């Protein structure tokens, strides 16, 4: 980040000077009504009760991403960045108002992450960032998110079971909280100035604390909830500020309630809101839960709160909550019914959702039901109207965030007695079209004996991993502490341009292959000069680790602008799995064979695993997820065996997202882990002992699934470790034995900071305290796609130097 941390930048919540105009999101496919094009000067409350939990902040064409990266690179000013942000917020609010939404959220926009925004609001800045009080500016904010030349970034991990990453707060007993970011009230006033009355949204105190981690040096036994009395005064200040600004509603997001909380945690939740009761007086309060069913005890605690006006539930992934509502819902309270899916891109079955709403009407009364999204629309793509690659039939089956807003309003209108018969009829026809389409169900796949046989075998390799590693070492002849990287190398502007031109048929296949070959040669030469032991080809031919494979498998479709935020400015474009999956032909053999011929050192064949492809896609919802996953696994199995036949002796099958898909409730986790691990084993069960199978995982808490990771039976696993303060190593301190090869990451690739060789060597020593040198690998946390070559060369050079230093010390001893 260079000079950014050395500047004194304006406060995070300051307003821009002159926001430019940006067209509002479009409404929807032709069958959905478009929001009125004439905007009133002031938006009045709608009679229909409709609500949106949250909305994507990146912009329909990734405007925020490009503004952030331009600012970080020093090409644009703070004013430029803030103008883009204000313009996006205005466009989002106006779209919802035009569509007829009654309860419109504010403070769901973020320059990086909503948990980091809450950390800023509470003034919970770790001391290493040198914050001296006052309103937090972009310098401190982005240093916490990305690190700077002097200090590393805060840990980043997955937000519940999504592919969104949040910045993990670091809290200890000595932390001093203070009201240090007024972003929530500034954005509320900003919307109000546009004539739009919004619903300010805050991460609730329980969710914030329970998703935090004890600061470094703090005892593991430290109870994060012991800080509840210290943060509530800040929340009270925020509430007073919002009330003074004219807010009538406040939304607390408390998704932590869908987890298995114990009695003391639930009591702390009740106590926290009781303590805020006087500050909440004069405000309508919504507590929103999402991503799963609310357990019975948590539901009981939630219903006991007197200060709450309404309760929000995910009725897409949490259908069992309906039974709890039927048994007990307090009279006079509002029920925010999340019937429009915020996690997927399929058009809502309006008739089915209307039946659910009518069921709720019988329980709580029509006037007490508010139609809502199941969760924030942050997790879906922005606007279907920007799609030019999708065919008309497939497009008719879909709804992105802009269209889901219209779906919510259409359901609210129908529920209130103003049903658009033509719209519902069109929706029913589109639902029927999808169910009956031959594109969805491939008879040959459904009848395939391999698919049927999946459940009849555990697909384990016949030899123990210790025996396989001996056979592999005899063939590969690697030194102790072998060095490698995770797969990708920097994706330059020229490289992206070449791929675009080839797709657009502006350059020939011969020219394209030659360009990629030259990129491989550069990457291979660099790795050999640095002294890396097991090489990668750098993935110059790949746009994305999931999209690249999906484009070559049947049953997948791809968007042109279906971007979803993963973290900060990083966006992904998830494939759409709409039908049965097969592999028509080999996908990587040509490129991997080419790369292997460039070196005498082992060259990894790089594949993405079936569970990661599944979890990083928008998945069909008309059959169980594990059945789709097994179809993908069989396709990857064919690719693995073709790579082996082509002479590739090291094959990496990335399962970066395996932990991400773990259900939030303990009772559902074993079933998921069983089929997810099984799917991975299917991919490589047929290879020889001498073929070394690697996998890679990142940015999740793996300690609680370590036995399932062992059960995957990979020969080598590389796993993120340094960004999370070496949390992974604690599981080995606790006595878990890992006999396969393992490479905990030695430096964080998501920060521009270059670690010294000495720092990396110290990390390796910590690893050797709990892991045998015979199984330890040395590698970065993750792929190098997002870094530049100057950073990569320096960091990898230090990594290899550190490995050689420790290697020589081991030889001497």
MIKOL-97063 format. One record per residue (C-alpha): x, y, z; residue in one letter. Coordinates in steps of 0.05 Angstrom, whole numbers, padded with zeros to 5 digits, always signed. Example, Ala and Ser with C-alpha at 12.3 -4.5 7.8 and 13.67 -1.06 7.14 Angstrom:
BEGIN
+00246-00090+00156A
+00273-00021+00143S
//
This chain:
BEGIN
+00000+00000+00000X
+00062+00043+00002X
+00050+00116+00021X
-00023+00107+00038X
-00009+00091+00111X
+00036+00152+00117X
-00016+00202+00095X
-00070+00234+00138X
-00132+00220+00097X
-00203+00247+00108X
-00251+00210+00154X
-00283+00147+00128X
-00353+00175+00136X
-00341+00243+00104X
-00385+00262+00045X
-00358+00274-00026X
-00363+00342-00058X
-00399+00331-00125X
-00423+00261-00138X
-00429+00248-00213X
-00491+00214-00240X
-00497+00140-00252X
-00555+00105-00285X
-00598+00067-00234X
-00601-00009-00236X
-00652-00034-00286X
-00712-00071-00262X
-00719-00139-00290X
-00731-00188-00346X
-00789-00170-00391X
-00839-00209-00350X
-00827-00167-00288X
-00852-00096-00282X
-00801-00042-00289X
-00793+00010-00234X
-00822+00077-00254X
-00775+00121-00293X
-00804+00185-00264X
-00774+00198-00196X
-00815+00239-00146X
-00779+00293-00108X
-00794+00256-00043X
-00807+00183-00034X
-00867+00169+00010X
-00879+00105+00049X
-00913+00050+00009X
-00976+00017+00034X
-00948-00053+00017X
-00899-00078+00070X
-00835-00096+00033X
-00763-00097+00057X
-00693-00112+00031X
-00641-00138+00082X
-00582-00109+00043X
-00557-00097-00028X
-00492-00108-00068X
-00445-00049-00061X
-00396-00063-00119X
-00439-00033-00174X
-00469-00065-00236X
-00402-00061-00273X
-00355-00065-00212X
-00350+00011-00207X
-00328+00007-00134X
-00273-00044-00149X
-00241+00000-00201X
-00248+00063-00159X
-00215+00028-00099X
-00157-00001-00139X
-00145+00065-00174X
-00144+00100-00107X
-00097+00048-00076X
-00050+00056-00136X
-00048+00132-00125X
-00080+00146-00192X
-00142+00180-00164X
-00160+00223-00104X
-00201+00212-00041X
-00255+00256-00072X
-00257+00212-00134X
-00267+00150-00092X
-00321+00182-00048X
-00358+00208-00109X
-00362+00139-00139X
-00386+00111-00073X
-00439+00165-00063X
-00463+00155-00134X
-00471+00080-00123X
-00510+00090-00058X
-00556+00140-00092X
-00569+00093-00149X
-00585+00035-00102X
-00632+00074-00058X
-00669+00103-00117X
-00677+00035-00149X
-00710+00008-00086X
-00754+00069-00078X
-00776+00067-00151X
-00791-00007-00145X
-00839+00007-00087X
-00798-00020-00028X
-00824+00008+00038X
-00765-00008+00084X
-00700+00011+00048X
-00634-00004+00083X
-00576+00044+00092X
-00505+00033+00120X
-00501-00033+00081X
-00452+00000+00033X
-00378-00010+00052X
-00311+00010+00023X
-00284-00059+00044X
-00326-00098+00094X
-00385-00087+00141X
-00349-00121+00200X
-00290-00075+00189X
-00339-00016+00188X
-00364-00038+00256X
-00293-00044+00283X
-00283+00028+00259X
-00349+00050+00290X
-00328+00020+00357X
-00257+00047+00353X
-00229-00023+00363X
-00165-00010+00324X
-00106-00056+00341X
-00048-00015+00369X
-00001-00034+00312X
-00037+00014+00264X
-00017+00075+00305X
-00087+00105+00310X
-00088+00161+00361X
-00162+00173+00367X
-00212+00217+00330X
-00253+00199+00269X
-00221+00139+00233X
-00195+00157+00164X
-00181+00116+00102X
-00107+00109+00121X
-00122+00069+00184X
-00183+00035+00154X
-00146+00007+00093X
-00085-00010+00134X
-00128-00056+00177X
-00158-00087+00114X
-00095-00094+00071X
-00035-00081+00116X
+00019-00031+00096X
+00094-00029+00087X
+00105-00035+00162X
+00050-00079+00191X
+00007-00138+00168X
-00067-00136+00155X
-00119-00163+00203X
-00142-00234+00193X
-00194-00248+00140X
-00243-00307+00141X
-00308-00330+00111X
-00374-00298+00131X
-00414-00357+00157X
-00422-00408+00100X
-00414-00357+00043X
-00357-00340-00003X
-00356-00269+00025X
-00296-00254+00071X
-00297-00208+00131X
-00241-00175+00170X
-00237-00209+00238X
-00237-00161+00297X
-00179-00170+00347X
-00203-00158+00417X
-00171-00164+00486X
-00188-00145+00558X
-00152-00078+00551X
-00186-00054+00487X
-00217+00016+00495X
-00279+00026+00453X
-00301+00095+00428X
-00349+00123+00376X
-00297+00132+00321X
-00336+00127+00255X
-00402+00163+00242X
-00413+00128+00176X
-00482+00101+00195X
-00511+00169+00210X
-00475+00203+00152X
-00505+00154+00102X
-00574+00160+00134X
-00571+00235+00125X
-00545+00227+00054X
-00606+00185+00036X
-00652+00233+00072X
-00625+00291+00031X
-00646+00252-00031X
-00716+00247-00003X
-00709+00174+00016X
-00725+00150+00087X
-00681+00091+00103X
-00671+00036+00154X
-00600+00043+00183X
-00568-00026+00190X
-00517-00045+00244X
-00481-00110+00258X
-00511-00130+00325X
-00466-00132+00386X
-00472-00207+00395X
-00453-00223+00324X
-00395-00174+00326X
-00365-00202+00390X
-00375-00276+00374X
-00344-00269+00305X
-00283-00234+00335X
-00220-00267+00360X
-00177-00257+00422X
-00120-00210+00407X
-00050-00239+00401X
-00021-00255+00469X
-00089-00260+00502X
-00105-00326+00535X
-00148-00374+00495X
-00195-00376+00554X
-00211-00302+00546X
-00286-00293+00538X
-00303-00244+00482X
-00372-00234+00512X
-00339-00204+00573X
-00332-00141+00530X
-00407-00133+00520X
-00413-00079+00574X
-00356-00040+00542X
-00385-00038+00471X
-00458-00023+00489X
-00444+00050+00508X
-00418+00061+00437X
-00479+00028+00407X
-00522+00074+00451X
-00484+00135+00424X
-00497+00112+00352X
-00571+00102+00367X
-00577+00172+00398X
-00542+00200+00337X
-00589+00164+00289X
-00651+00186+00329X
-00627+00258+00327X
-00619+00252+00252X
-00692+00230+00246X
-00686+00154+00240X
-00750+00117+00257X
-00725+00046+00247X
-00660+00009+00263X
-00640-00059+00237X
-00593-00102+00278X
-00563-00160+00239X
-00554-00218+00287X
-00542-00279+00242X
-00501-00310+00299X
-00569-00332+00327X
-00574-00388+00275X
-00512-00420+00305X
-00514-00469+00364X
-00506-00419+00420X
-00503-00442+00493X
-00548-00417+00549X
-00497-00366+00574X
-00490-00336+00505X
-00565-00331+00495X
-00572-00298+00563X
-00518-00248+00544X
-00557-00233+00480X
-00621-00219+00519X
-00583-00177+00571X
-00550-00136+00516X
-00615-00114+00484X
-00648-00103+00552X
-00590-00056+00570X
-00602-00018+00506X
-00677-00013+00517X
-00678+00059+00540X
-00635+00080+00481X
-00681+00043+00434X
-00742+00080+00459X
-00773+00119+00403X
-00744+00073+00350X
-00776+00014+00315X
-00726-00044+00321X
-00716-00102+00273X
-00670-00160+00290X
-00652-00197+00227X
-00628-00269+00226X
-00608-00307+00163X
-00571-00365+00130X
-00607-00421+00168X
-00662-00441+00217X
-00662-00407+00284X
-00654-00461+00338X
-00712-00467+00386X
-00675-00439+00446X
-00650-00379+00406X
-00720-00367+00379X
-00746-00367+00450X
-00694-00316+00471X
-00710-00273+00411X
-00784-00274+00425X
-00773-00252+00497X
-00746-00184+00477X
-00795-00128+00492X
-00757-00073+00457X
-00762-00106+00388X
-00815-00086+00336X
-00801-00140+00285X
-00763-00204+00273X
-00730-00224+00207X
-00723-00297+00186X
-00692-00334+00127X
-00750-00376+00101X
-00709-00403+00042X
-00654-00439+00081X
-00693-00438+00146X
-00760-00469+00131X
-00762-00505+00198X
-00768-00436+00231X
-00840-00437+00204X
-00857-00490+00256X
-00831-00446+00312X
-00871-00387+00286X
-00934-00430+00284X
-00923-00450+00357X
-00908-00381+00384X
-00903-00312+00354X
-00917-00252+00399X
-00979-00212+00383X
-00968-00143+00356X
-00899-00157+00328X
-00879-00153+00254X
-00854-00215+00218X
-00804-00199+00164X
-00811-00261+00119X
-00749-00275+00078X
-00781-00313+00020X
-00739-00285-00037X
-00671-00320-00039X
-00612-00274-00027X
-00561-00329-00039X
-00579-00354-00109X
-00599-00327-00177X
-00661-00368-00194X
-00725-00330-00206X
-00772-00335-00147X
-00830-00383-00153X
-00880-00328-00138X
-00940-00374-00128X
-00902-00418-00078X
-00877-00357-00040X
-00947-00328-00038X
-00972-00392-00006X
-00919-00386+00047X
-00940-00314+00061X
-01013-00336+00065X
-00993-00389+00116X
-00959-00334+00157X
-01021-00291+00150X
-01062-00345+00184X
-01013-00343+00243X
-00996-00270+00254X
-01046-00231+00211X
-01037-00199+00143X
-01019-00130+00170X
-00961-00160+00210X
-00925-00194+00152X
-00870-00157+00115X
-00844-00189+00050X
-00768-00191+00051X
-00705-00223+00023X
-00677-00284+00059X
-00612-00246+00072X
-00573-00189+00042X
-00570-00190-00034X
-00495-00178-00027X
-00486-00252-00043X
-00519-00250-00112X
-00502-00215-00177X
-00525-00143-00187X
-00568-00136-00249X
-00591-00185-00302X
-00602-00131-00354X
-00527-00125-00363X
-00523-00197-00388X
-00509-00207-00462X
-00480-00277-00460X
-00540-00314-00432X
-00592-00340-00481X
-00665-00319-00475X
-00690-00384-00444X
-00637-00389-00390X
-00643-00315-00375X
-00718-00324-00364X
-00703-00372-00306X
-00660-00321-00268X
-00664-00260-00223X
-00605-00219-00198X
-00608-00168-00142X
-00642-00114-00182X
-00696-00164-00204X
-00703-00192-00134X
-00722-00123-00109X
-00778-00123-00159X
-00799-00194-00139X
-00804-00172-00066X
-00850-00115-00086X
-00891-00158-00132X
-00904-00208-00076X
-00920-00152-00027X
-00971-00122-00076X
-01003-00189-00089X
-01004-00205-00014X
-01040-00139-00002X
-01093-00157-00053X
-01065-00124-00116X
-01042-00186-00154X
-01013-00178-00224X
-01044-00238-00257X
-01003-00231-00321X
-00938-00228-00281X
-00956-00290-00240X
-00977-00328-00303X
-00912-00311-00337X
-00873-00332-00275X
-00909-00399-00273X
-00893-00412-00346X
-00820-00397-00335X
-00817-00443-00275X
-00850-00499-00317X
-00801-00486-00374X
-00742-00497-00329X
-00771-00561-00298X
-00784-00593-00366X
-00723-00569-00405X
-00679-00623-00434X
-00620-00576-00420X
-00631-00589-00346X
-00638-00665-00344X
-00588-00706-00384X
-00618-00776-00387X
-00550-00808-00401X
-00520-00777-00339X
-00579-00797-00295X
-00573-00869-00320X
-00496-00871-00319X
-00472-00931-00278X
-00413-00890-00250X
-00461-00841-00219X
-00503-00897-00190X
-00441-00932-00163X
-00416-00871-00126X
-00453-00890-00062X
-00429-00962-00064X
-00355-00947-00052X
-00315-00901-00007X
-00265-00890-00065X
-00202-00893-00022X
-00134-00905-00053X
-00112-00976-00038X
-00045-00957-00005X
-00032-00918+00059X
-00007-00847+00051X
+00060-00862+00085X
+00075-00917+00034X
+00053-00871-00023X
+00099-00815+00001X
+00159-00862+00000X
+00144-00883-00072X
+00134-00810-00092X
+00199-00787-00060X
+00237-00841-00097X
+00210-00813-00162X
+00211-00739-00147X
+00275-00736-00104X
+00255-00672-00068X
+00297-00639-00013X
+00273-00631+00058X
+00224-00574+00065X
+00207-00572-00009X
+00184-00505-00035X
+00125-00492-00081X
+00071-00441-00095X
-00004-00451-00096X
-00018-00443-00171X
-00031-00374-00200X
+00021-00321-00217X
+00005-00247-00229X
-00050-00234-00279X
-00024-00173-00317X
-00066-00125-00357X
-00034-00151-00421X
-00052-00222-00403X
-00125-00205-00390X
-00127-00166-00456X
-00100-00226-00494X
-00153-00272-00465X
-00207-00222-00482X
-00182-00214-00553X
-00179-00290-00563X
-00250-00299-00537X
-00273-00243-00583X
-00237-00278-00641X
-00193-00217-00653X
-00130-00260-00652X
-00118-00329-00679X
-00112-00392-00637X
-00040-00399-00659X
-00022-00329-00635X
-00060-00340-00570X
-00024-00406-00555X
+00043-00374-00571X
+00030-00316-00523X
+00009-00363-00466X
+00070-00406-00480X
+00115-00346-00473X
+00081-00328-00407X
+00093-00400-00382X
+00166-00395-00402X
+00174-00331-00362X
+00140-00361-00300X
+00180-00426-00305X
+00246-00389-00313X
+00230-00344-00254X
+00215-00404-00209X
+00278-00441-00231X
+00321-00379-00218X
+00290-00371-00149X
+00304-00444-00134X
+00232-00468-00123X
+00228-00544-00121X
+00158-00561-00148X
+00135-00512-00202X
+00069-00486-00227X
+00054-00459-00296X
+00021-00396-00269X
-00049-00406-00299X
-00040-00353-00352X
-00095-00385-00393X
-00146-00381-00337X
-00193-00325-00320X
-00218-00356-00254X
-00205-00422-00219X
-00279-00443-00224X
-00302-00408-00287X
-00245-00438-00327X
-00269-00508-00313X
-00343-00493-00316X
-00335-00465-00386X
-00311-00534-00408X
-00363-00576-00372X
-00435-00587-00394X
-00491-00561-00350X
-00456-00495-00336X
-00472-00425-00360X
-00433-00360-00352X
-00450-00287-00346X
-00414-00227-00373X
-00426-00182-00312X
-00452-00229-00258X
-00399-00205-00208X
-00404-00218-00133X
-00359-00187-00080X
-00312-00236-00047X
-00274-00186-00005X
-00252-00113-00013X
-00243-00101-00087X
-00239-00175-00104X
-00299-00198-00143X
-00316-00266-00172X
-00364-00286-00227X
-00396-00351-00204X
-00417-00400-00258X
-00490-00421-00260X
-00500-00496-00255X
-00567-00506-00288X
-00564-00579-00310X
-00529-00646-00306X
-00453-00643-00310X
-00407-00681-00356X
-00336-00670-00385X
-00340-00671-00461X
-00263-00670-00469X
-00198-00659-00432X
-00192-00589-00402X
-00120-00579-00378X
-00078-00634-00408X
-00053-00593-00468X
-00029-00535-00424X
+00000-00577-00368X
+00039-00621-00417X
+00067-00559-00451X
+00090-00531-00384X
+00121-00597-00360X
+00165-00599-00423X
+00196-00533-00404X
+00231-00560-00341X
+00263-00621-00310X
+00231-00604-00244X
+00162-00630-00224X
+00106-00587-00253X
+00039-00589-00219X
-00023-00603-00259X
-00074-00553-00230X
-00147-00570-00221X
-00204-00543-00180X
-00239-00594-00137X
-00313-00613-00142X
-00334-00585-00075X
-00302-00517-00090X
-00333-00514-00159X
-00400-00529-00126X
-00393-00479-00069X
-00367-00424-00113X
-00423-00431-00164X
-00497-00413-00165X
-00523-00484-00159X
-00587-00513-00187X
-00639-00520-00132X
-00680-00576-00163X
-00637-00634-00137X
-00594-00646-00075X
-00527-00609-00076X
-00488-00673-00063X
-00515-00705-00127X
-00490-00646-00168X
-00424-00650-00131X
-00415-00724-00148X
-00427-00709-00221X
-00372-00657-00220X
-00326-00705-00182X
-00332-00757-00236X
-00314-00705-00289X
-00252-00684-00250X
-00233-00757-00240X
-00230-00765-00316X
-00185-00704-00320X
-00138-00729-00265X
-00129-00795-00300X
-00116-00761-00367X
-00062-00717-00334X
-00029-00778-00305X
-00028-00812-00373X
+00004-00750-00402X
+00062-00757-00353X
+00042-00705-00300X
+00066-00734-00234X
+00042-00680-00186X
-00031-00660-00190X
-00063-00608-00145X
-00139-00611-00135X
-00157-00547-00098X
-00212-00551-00046X
-00208-00480-00022X
-00282-00477-00007X
-00293-00544+00027X
-00298-00513+00097X
-00341-00456+00071X
-00399-00503+00055X
-00401-00532+00125X
-00472-00524+00152X
-00480-00475+00209X
-00515-00524+00254X
-00476-00581+00286X
-00530-00632+00272X
-00522-00623+00197X
-00446-00622+00192X
-00429-00696+00191X
-00473-00710+00130X
-00441-00652+00091X
-00369-00672+00110X
-00382-00744+00091X
-00405-00729+00020X
-00356-00671+00010X
-00295-00713+00030X
-00322-00771-00011X
-00328-00726-00072X
-00255-00706-00066X
-00232-00779-00059X
-00271-00797-00122X
-00227-00750-00163X
-00162-00786-00149X
-00179-00857-00127X
-00153-00887-00192X
-00082-00859-00196X
-00017-00896-00183X
+00021-00891-00117X
+00076-00851-00150X
+00028-00796-00172X
+00028-00744-00117X
-00040-00713-00102X
-00040-00643-00071X
-00099-00602-00047X
-00104-00530-00022X
-00150-00495+00028X
-00154-00423+00050X
-00187-00369+00092X
-00231-00410+00138X
-00226-00440+00207X
-00201-00511+00193X
-00185-00534+00263X
-00255-00560+00275X
-00254-00604+00213X
-00182-00628+00216X
-00203-00701+00220X
-00244-00694+00157X
-00184-00661+00123X
-00142-00722+00143X
-00197-00766+00116X
-00191-00733+00047X
-00127-00776+00041X
-00088-00726-00001X
-00013-00736-00005X
+00001-00662+00009X
-00043-00605+00033X
-00023-00532+00029X
-00065-00489+00074X
-00072-00415+00092X
-00038-00401+00158X
-00001-00335+00164X
-00059-00287+00152X
-00095-00321+00210X
-00036-00314+00258X
-00017-00387+00252X
-00082-00409+00284X
-00077-00474+00245X
-00016-00496+00284X
-00055-00497+00349X
-00090-00561+00328X
-00023-00597+00323X
-00003-00569+00391X
-00065-00605+00417X
-00038-00672+00394X
-00069-00683+00326X
-00022-00727+00284X
-00016-00712+00210X
+00025-00762+00171X
+00015-00734+00101X
+00053-00676+00071X
+00030-00608+00095X
+00048-00536+00077X
+00019-00483+00124X
+00027-00417+00088X
+00088-00376+00109X
+00065-00308+00084X
+00001-00270+00068X
-00008-00259-00006X
-00067-00211+00002X
-00023-00157+00030X
+00029-00117-00010X
+00077-00124+00049X
+00141-00165+00034X
+00161-00209+00093X
+00236-00216+00106X
+00273-00283+00101X
+00284-00280+00177X
+00209-00272+00190X
+00192-00331+00146X
+00247-00373+00177X
+00217-00360+00246X
+00150-00383+00220X
+00181-00448+00193X
+00213-00460+00262X
+00145-00454+00295X
+00118-00505+00246X
+00175-00553+00260X
+00157-00550+00334X
+00093-00588+00318X
+00106-00621+00250X
+00158-00670+00226X
+00209-00640+00177X
+00196-00701+00132X
+00125-00678+00118X
+00132-00602+00120X
+00127-00561+00056X
+00142-00486+00049X
+00094-00444+00008X
+00053-00379+00009X
-00017-00376+00039X
-00052-00375-00029X
-00044-00361-00103X
-00006-00300-00128X
-00057-00276-00179X
-00072-00210-00144X
+00000-00188-00133X
+00050-00156-00181X
+00115-00187-00204X
+00159-00140-00162X
+00124-00163-00099X
+00123-00237-00120X
+00198-00240-00137X
+00218-00208-00071X
+00171-00250-00028X
+00187-00316-00061X
+00262-00301-00059X
+00257-00291+00016X
+00214-00354+00023X
+00266-00397-00013X
+00323-00366+00026X
+00287-00381+00091X
+00274-00454+00070X
+00347-00463+00051X
+00370-00433+00118X
+00327-00480+00159X
+00344-00538+00113X
+00418-00527+00126X
+00406-00523+00201X
+00369-00589+00198X
+00426-00621+00159X
+00476-00598+00211X
+00434-00626+00268X
//
